[in-house]
Amino acid sequence: MVKNANLHKAKNAKNDEFYTQLTDVAKELMHYKKHFKDKIVFCNCDDPTWSAFWKYFHLNFAELGLKKLISTHYDREEATYKMEYTGGDDNDIEAGVKTPLEGNGDFRNQECLDLLDECDIVVTNPPFSLFREYVAVLMEHEKKFLIIGNKNAITYKEFFPLLKDDEVWIGCTNVKEFLQPDGSIKKFGNIGWFTNLDVAKRHEKLILWKNYTPEEYPTYDNYDSINVNKVSDIPCDYNGVMGVPITFMDKYNPEQFEIVGLLQSSTNEQAGIPNLRYYNDFKEMRQDMSFTGASGGKANGNPVIKEKPVKGNFLYNPITKEYVHSLYARIVIRRKVGA
Ligand SMILES: C[S@@+](CC[C@H](N)C(=O)[O-])C[C@H]1O[C@@H](n2cnc3c(N)ncnc32)[C@H](O)[C@@H]1O
């Protein structure tokens, strides 16, 4: 067990060592300039000797009108240090005061939490393996932040309520490549920014042009909501509840839409609308009608369409002879009145 736990930790640690490139930091930060005047910025997962976040804020210290920049260096085993810079020589990124920390720079250590309380805005790419916990700490300390994370987080049961309640939203750009410790590049498909700093994009209206028809937008078998397969196909004349792909969150403008819930193995609370049907008496089948061995119950709380799909597994009820299948996660939304 101990060996397994250690292996797991080592794997997580390896999966955390992806370094953000300066161009990606600059591309996102250009949208938030107005937020930084007279502010203390804290990069709490960043070794100042190489972090692109430290570099960006150091080089642009005067330009942004920052008050102070702080960075803490993390090491799994050893005591580390913090760097603080209050201006003077922005182009020399080694300029700053280096002070030893008592601990290893873990963002949860009390001395790092004290720095968190001192700062106004946290900007970093935190360890992917600790994303949930990292966000919980920022929320608990009521911090403004701009952080990198996997967009799958949208469907995490702890994280989704923050998006729904407009406490956090998606930033402007995606980050496709990170540097690894050996200098090589690692590509990712689904990494972006999460923030609670206001940004112009969040106030842009999604232009809609398609008209609703019951044929193109079927109602789910288990929820009183229509299904929309593409964000660009959201009908402009439908005022009821709609299930849309999670990429909707990139376009979400809270003046235009209300987020009602999320459909993905959801409880009624998460769905935001009542579940009208469960599938425990269905069986999961392959296209050749062989039984996979799984109960239809695995579709409970998913967005479910009442038909047999042209490919992939589906659910079949041998008594009623019904076919249904689950779709990928859907965000449940409603247009705001007058929007
Ligand atoms: C995804 S990397 C990003 C590093 C840097 N912020 C950047 O963008 O280049 C996450 C970093 O967090 C560090 N880290 C891991 N666990 C941590 C913890 N508990 N507290 C602080 N930093 C941690 C890792 O060592 C790693 O360097």
The ligand as a Gaussian input file, in Angstrom:
#p B3LYP/6-31G(d) Opt

LIG

0 1
 C        2.081000      23.012000     -13.783000
 S        3.564000      23.471000     -12.965000
 C        3.684000      25.160000     -13.362000
 C        4.877000      25.830000     -12.864000
 C        4.866000      27.344000     -13.089000
 N        3.777000      27.967000     -12.357000
 C        4.726000      27.640000     -14.549000
 O        3.656000      27.992000     -14.973000
 O        5.701000      27.477000     -15.282000
 C        3.059000      23.453000     -11.286000
 C        4.170000      23.725000     -10.310000
 O        3.651000      23.665000      -8.990000
 C        4.609000      23.050000      -8.150000
 N        3.890000      22.441000      -7.018000
 C        3.511000      21.155000      -6.861000
 N        2.889000      20.992000      -5.696000
 C        2.879000      22.206000      -5.093000
 C        2.409000      22.675000      -3.853000
 N        1.795000      21.847000      -3.024000
 N        2.562000      23.982000      -3.550000
 C        3.185000      24.824000      -4.403000
 N        3.653000      24.438000      -5.611000
 C        3.512000      23.140000      -5.930000
 C        5.297000      22.034000      -9.015000
 O        6.580000      21.770000      -8.548000
 C        5.288000      22.731000     -10.381000
 O        6.484000      23.391000     -10.630000

